[in-house]
């Protein structure tokens, strides 16, 4: 499986998104993590019969295709929101806006 975003980058984006209650990137990161776990499971699962092999390969092939689409989606979302694509840091203006919105909700 080709991986555009390392596990470390996914974790960093997910953590920032959760800290600032910005759930869209977090949701995509969670889905990517789930797909990676599913792919790894399929590759490590016991293949006792030819049917087992075919089932696991079909699932792995589909996950590989949709994983690429989800990674593209994550990149699109990050670019739309103005994240730094070199450091994968949430823009400071977005952090301040989300904090301000949270503080306003407490009033």
Secondary structure, 3 states (H helix, E strand, C coil): CCCCCCHHHHHHHHHHHHHCCCHHHHHHHHHHHHHHHHHHHHHHCCCCCHHHHHHHHHHHHHHHHHHHHHHHHHHHHHHHHCCECCCCECCHHHHHHHHHHHHHHHC
